[in-house]
Amino acid sequence: MFRKTVTGPDGRTWNVGRAWFPRRRKFRRADPFDGFDPGGFFPGLADDLGVIGIILAVIALIVGLLFLVLVLFNVVVIAIELTIVLTLCGAGVFSRVVLRKPWTVFAKSGNARIERQVVGWRASKREIEDVAGALASGLEPARAHR
């Protein structure tokens, strides 16, 4: 990522650069236990097995969960993460190079943010230089908030 820091005549410091991805929106947290009913898994199981059967079932469940968490889960998660990263990198390069998706050139200082969409790597570098020069000389480009 190409970034440049400039200071305007008014003393504000601006960070000017290009972004691979648009800004993320904030999502609220999900409640994983919303609607959870602990007695709804196996109704009537305690009547058929008895106390010893339940104890053995709990021990087997604990051993199975430990195996799953310590061994299998890590392998699956690493494979999924690598697949996601490689897919996103490939899609990002494909969209920028082949489909000519525009780069987001931004300038930010505190809460002030300026964004422009520019197609092409070299054109976005020239735009960064132009915006940085304008901000350093005191001219503030038109704001574009998304």
DAHU-V576883 format. One record per helix or strand. SS is the DSSP state (~ for helix, > for strand). FROM is the first residue (numbers start at 1). TO is the last residue. Records with the same first field share a line. If there is no record, write none. Layout:
SS: FROM-TO ; FROM-TO
This chain:
>: 3-7 ; 13-19 ; 103-109 ; 112-118
~: 38-40 ; 45-97 ; 121-136
